[in-house]
Amino acid sequence: MPDVQVRESLQRARQRLADALESAGRPADDARLLAVSKTKPAALIREAYACRQRDFGENYLQEALDKQAELTDLTDIVWHFIGPLQSNKTRAVAEHFAWVHSIDRAKVARRLSEQRPASLGPLNICLQVNVSGEESKSGAAPEDIEALAAEIMTLPNLRLRGLMAIPAPASDMAGQRRPLARLRQLREALRQRYPQAPLDTLSMGMSEDLEAAILEGATMVRLGTAIFGARAPRP
């Protein structure tokens, strides 16, 4: 491998996730690993796939589409779009991804539903919540999530799976857990309001706060550099 031994890195990431689940008293299969492959070449994704990794997260649409074109033989790979999504890019996302984690506007959700090919089935959706109230961060305000969820529930080609957040960094466990607990509470409120929706997903936890996220109920954790190594700056 040119910059990282993906097999060993994946093994360490999986062990860390397993240890966190065990410490939290949760079943070993209670959370899945999403390998964030943005800025990394298709060859590294292929290496991770050979190690039984199937879920991959991408932030940049054209880069992701190029990699997907190189990896068409990996027929059971699951592509997640996790970056900010502009309205003029919804068609390609609707056609080429199984999940979108970054929905924070009804307009974008409506376009995804309209443009989702019927042959692919509903697109799995997570609503992104700005749990830390950072002006520089994407995501809907917590108080707007119920209305946004209500809109999603009316769209026939979307399936509301849960919530996603990227909290502000915190140096201690208690500080990490507070915004993640807020996300968990929001998801629980939605589950009571919409019992007919799956709402089985909390997409939260990265390299710095994985353990805190697992303690607060994360079902999908997003690891990039821990698997693929440091990212080079985008040109």
C-alpha positions as CSV (number, residue, x, y, z in Angstrom):
1,M,0.0,0.0,0.0
2,P,1.3,3.5,-0.8
3,D,0.5,5.3,2.4
4,V,-1.2,3.0,4.9
5,Q,-1.7,-0.7,5.6
6,V,-5.5,-0.8,5.3
7,R,-5.9,-4.3,6.6
8,E,-4.2,-3.6,9.9
9,S,-5.8,-0.2,10.3
10,L,-9.3,-1.7,9.7
11,Q,-8.6,-4.4,12.2
12,R,-7.6,-1.8,14.8
13,A,-10.7,0.3,14.1
14,R,-13.0,-2.7,14.4
15,Q,-11.3,-3.7,17.7
16,R,-11.7,-0.2,19.0
17,L,-15.4,-0.3,18.1
18,A,-15.8,-3.7,19.7
19,D,-14.1,-2.6,22.9
20,A,-16.3,0.5,23.1
21,L,-19.5,-1.5,22.6
22,E,-18.4,-4.0,25.3
23,S,-17.6,-1.2,27.7
24,A,-21.0,0.3,27.1
25,G,-22.7,-3.0,27.7
26,R,-24.0,-3.2,24.2
27,P,-24.1,-6.2,21.8
28,A,-21.1,-6.6,19.5
29,D,-23.3,-6.0,16.4
30,D,-25.1,-2.9,17.7
31,A,-23.1,-0.4,15.7
32,R,-21.5,-0.5,12.2
33,L,-18.4,1.1,10.9
34,L,-18.6,3.6,8.0
35,A,-15.2,4.0,6.3
36,V,-14.9,7.6,5.3
37,S,-12.9,7.4,2.0
38,K,-13.0,11.0,0.8
39,T,-9.8,12.2,-0.9
40,K,-8.6,8.6,-1.0
41,P,-8.1,6.7,-4.2
42,A,-10.3,3.8,-5.4
43,A,-7.4,1.4,-4.9
44,L,-7.6,1.9,-1.1
45,I,-11.4,1.4,-1.1
46,R,-10.8,-1.9,-3.0
47,E,-8.3,-2.9,-0.3
48,A,-10.8,-2.2,2.4
49,Y,-13.5,-4.1,0.5
50,A,-11.2,-7.1,0.3
51,C,-11.2,-6.9,4.1
52,R,-15.0,-7.2,4.3
53,Q,-15.7,-3.5,4.6
54,R,-18.9,-2.6,2.7
55,D,-20.0,0.8,3.9
56,F,-18.1,3.8,2.5
57,G,-18.7,7.5,3.0
58,E,-17.9,10.3,0.5
59,N,-18.1,14.1,0.9
60,Y,-17.4,15.3,-2.6
61,L,-19.7,14.3,-5.4
62,Q,-17.6,14.3,-8.5
63,E,-14.7,12.5,-6.7
64,A,-17.2,9.9,-5.5
65,L,-18.7,9.3,-8.9
66,D,-15.2,8.8,-10.4
67,K,-14.4,6.2,-7.8
68,Q,-17.7,4.5,-8.2
69,A,-17.0,4.2,-11.9
70,E,-13.7,2.5,-11.1
71,L,-15.4,0.0,-8.7
72,T,-18.4,-1.1,-10.6
73,D,-17.4,-4.8,-10.1
74,L,-17.9,-4.4,-6.3
75,T,-21.6,-5.0,-6.6
76,D,-22.6,-5.1,-2.9
77,I,-20.7,-1.9,-1.9
78,V,-22.9,0.6,0.0
79,W,-22.2,4.2,-0.8
80,H,-23.1,6.9,1.8
81,F,-23.1,10.6,0.9
82,I,-22.0,12.5,4.1
83,G,-21.1,16.0,2.9
84,P,-23.1,19.1,2.4
85,L,-25.5,18.7,-0.6
86,Q,-26.4,21.5,-3.0
87,S,-29.7,21.5,-4.8
88,N,-28.0,21.3,-8.2
89,K,-26.3,18.0,-7.3
90,T,-29.2,16.1,-6.0
91,R,-29.9,14.1,-9.1
92,A,-26.5,12.4,-9.2
93,V,-26.7,11.6,-5.4
94,A,-30.2,10.2,-5.8
95,E,-29.0,8.0,-8.6
96,H,-25.7,6.7,-7.2
97,F,-26.0,6.5,-3.4
98,A,-27.9,4.3,-0.9
99,W,-27.7,6.7,2.0
100,V,-27.5,10.5,2.5
101,H,-26.5,11.6,6.0
102,S,-26.5,15.4,5.5
103,I,-30.1,16.5,4.9
104,D,-30.9,19.8,6.6
105,R,-33.4,21.4,4.2
106,A,-36.7,20.3,2.9
107,K,-36.0,21.6,-0.6
108,V,-33.1,19.2,-1.0
109,A,-35.1,16.3,0.4
110,R,-37.9,16.9,-2.1
111,R,-35.5,17.0,-5.0
112,L,-33.9,13.7,-3.9
113,S,-37.3,12.0,-3.7
114,E,-38.4,13.3,-7.1
115,Q,-35.1,12.2,-8.7
116,R,-34.7,8.8,-7.1
117,P,-35.0,6.0,-9.7
118,A,-37.8,3.7,-8.7
119,S,-35.7,0.7,-9.5
120,L,-33.3,1.5,-6.6
121,G,-36.0,1.7,-3.9
122,P,-36.2,4.4,-1.3
123,L,-33.1,6.4,-0.4
124,N,-32.0,6.1,3.2
125,I,-32.0,9.5,4.9
126,C,-30.4,10.9,8.1
127,L,-31.2,14.5,9.1
128,Q,-28.1,16.4,10.0
129,V,-28.4,18.4,13.3
130,N,-26.2,21.3,14.3
131,V,-26.2,20.1,18.0
132,S,-23.4,22.5,19.0
133,G,-25.0,25.6,17.4
134,E,-21.8,26.4,15.4
135,E,-22.4,29.1,12.7
136,S,-19.8,27.5,10.5
137,K,-21.4,24.0,10.6
138,S,-24.1,22.6,8.4
139,G,-27.2,21.1,9.9
140,A,-30.6,22.0,11.0
141,A,-31.2,23.6,14.4
142,P,-32.5,21.1,16.9
143,E,-35.8,22.9,17.2
144,D,-36.4,22.5,13.5
145,I,-35.9,18.8,13.3
146,E,-39.5,17.7,14.0
147,A,-40.9,19.8,11.2
148,L,-38.1,18.6,8.8
149,A,-38.9,15.0,9.7
150,A,-42.6,15.6,9.1
151,E,-41.7,16.8,5.5
152,I,-39.5,13.8,4.9
153,M,-42.3,11.4,6.0
154,T,-44.5,12.7,3.1
155,L,-41.9,11.9,0.4
156,P,-42.4,8.6,-1.2
157,N,-38.9,7.8,-2.3
158,L,-37.1,8.6,0.9
159,R,-36.8,6.5,4.1
160,L,-36.1,8.4,7.3
161,R,-33.5,6.3,9.1
162,G,-32.3,8.7,11.8
163,L,-30.1,11.6,12.7
164,M,-26.5,12.6,12.1
165,A,-24.2,15.2,13.9
166,I,-20.7,16.5,13.8
167,P,-20.4,18.2,17.3
168,A,-17.8,20.8,18.2
169,P,-14.6,19.2,19.5
170,A,-14.3,18.7,23.3
171,S,-11.3,17.7,25.3
172,D,-13.0,15.5,27.9
173,M,-15.5,12.7,27.9
174,A,-18.3,14.7,29.6
175,G,-18.0,17.5,27.0
176,Q,-18.0,15.0,24.2
177,R,-21.1,13.2,25.5
178,R,-23.3,16.3,26.0
179,P,-24.1,17.1,22.4
180,L,-24.3,13.4,21.5
181,A,-26.9,12.9,24.2
182,R,-28.9,15.8,22.7
183,L,-28.9,14.0,19.4
184,R,-30.0,10.7,21.1
185,Q,-32.8,12.6,22.8
186,L,-34.0,14.1,19.6
187,R,-34.1,10.7,17.9
188,E,-36.1,9.3,20.8
189,A,-38.6,12.1,20.5
190,L,-39.0,11.4,16.8
191,R,-39.5,7.7,17.4
192,Q,-42.4,8.5,19.7
193,R,-43.8,10.9,17.2
194,Y,-43.4,8.7,14.1
195,P,-43.5,5.0,15.3
196,Q,-44.1,3.9,11.7
197,A,-40.6,5.1,10.6
198,P,-37.5,2.9,11.1
199,L,-35.5,5.7,12.9
200,D,-32.9,3.1,13.8
201,T,-29.8,5.1,13.1
202,L,-27.6,7.5,15.1
203,S,-24.8,8.5,12.7
204,M,-22.3,10.0,15.2
205,G,-18.8,9.4,16.4
206,M,-15.5,9.9,14.7
207,S,-11.9,9.2,15.6
208,E,-11.8,11.7,18.5
209,D,-15.1,10.8,20.2
210,L,-16.0,7.2,19.1
211,E,-16.2,6.0,22.7
212,A,-18.4,8.8,23.8
213,A,-20.7,8.2,20.8
214,I,-21.1,4.5,21.6
215,L,-22.0,5.4,25.2
216,E,-24.7,7.6,23.9
217,G,-26.1,5.0,21.5
218,A,-24.4,5.6,18.2
219,T,-25.3,2.9,15.6
220,M,-23.0,4.1,12.9
221,V,-19.5,5.6,13.5
222,R,-17.6,7.4,10.8
223,L,-13.8,6.7,10.7
224,G,-11.5,8.0,8.0
225,T,-7.9,8.7,8.9
226,A,-7.9,5.8,11.4
227,I,-8.5,3.5,8.4
228,F,-6.9,5.2,5.4
229,G,-4.3,7.5,6.9
230,A,-4.0,11.3,6.9
231,R,-5.8,13.0,4.1
232,A,-3.9,15.1,1.6
233,P,-5.2,18.6,1.1
234,R,-7.7,18.9,-1.8
235,P,-6.3,20.7,-4.9
